Amino acid sequence: MPAAQPRGPAGGIMQIAAVIISLAVLMCVEAASAQTTYRLSVSRHDAVADLSDADVKRILSRASKMLQRNTGFACNVTFKLKGPIRTFASPDGPIVNRDNIDAVHLVDADVTGVDFHVKLVKEIHFCRPDLPNPDGPFEGCSYSPPDFRSMILVHPNLHTAPKYPDHLLWPHEFGHLTGLGHRRDPFGHDRRALMTPCSLAEFAGLPATRVRVNRRECRRLLSGPGAQAAEAFGCPSGI
């Protein structure tokens, strides 16, 4: 014989609690079991150093493992290089500014069979006009649909900070492609978040498992580029 269910306010509260717990379990299973592989093209400006397929695949492998070994649950995102590494040139050279950024984002935008495009340059001196400091400098800049589905990144050999972790920068910028903004935590509880508001350079040397994404961020990463327009994601003053 089934156990009698509590009646009245107490029973209603227990039912609500059970629903909340069930939803939490479903969200946990969703984030842990879903798996998405993203294919990307890579192009570098012909004025910066060569980069081999093996170099790029190493960055992508480390980026994938970082997400899959996320603290608390696996965010099962995998990045794969599609096709050869291309080269491009622009009239203004390998430095991105207000005048040429759209042209750089459009580089190889006609490449098919990929989910997004990566362009490697020497320096980035402009990203978006709505940022707190739009003239940078930046280590990366992402534009999502309906704009370009494109990431412009400083070449791995040319970062302003030594040992800058590209395996964190690339998925961080990918997060912006999926609509993620930066974490806002003045008390520093999210200092090791992948979507930190400022430089990832302080993470250099940290084990991949010490860098974190939360479940909301993971769901967005799994949903892919263009799922939602990205909010302004500049580094706020004083941080």
Buried (B, 14 or more C-beta within 10 A) or exposed (E): EEEEEEEEEEEEEEEEEEEEEEEEEEBEEEBBEBEBEBBBBBBBBEBBEEBEEEBBEBBBBBBBBBBBBBEEBBBBBBBBBBBEBBBBEBEEBBBBBEEBBEEBBBBBEEBEEBBBBBBBBBBBBBBBEEBEEBEBBBBBBBBBEEBBBBBBBBBBEBBEEEEBBBBBBBBBBBBBBBBBBBBEEEEEEBEBBBBBBEBBBEBBEBEBEEBBBBBEBBBBBBBBBBBEEBEBBBBBEEE
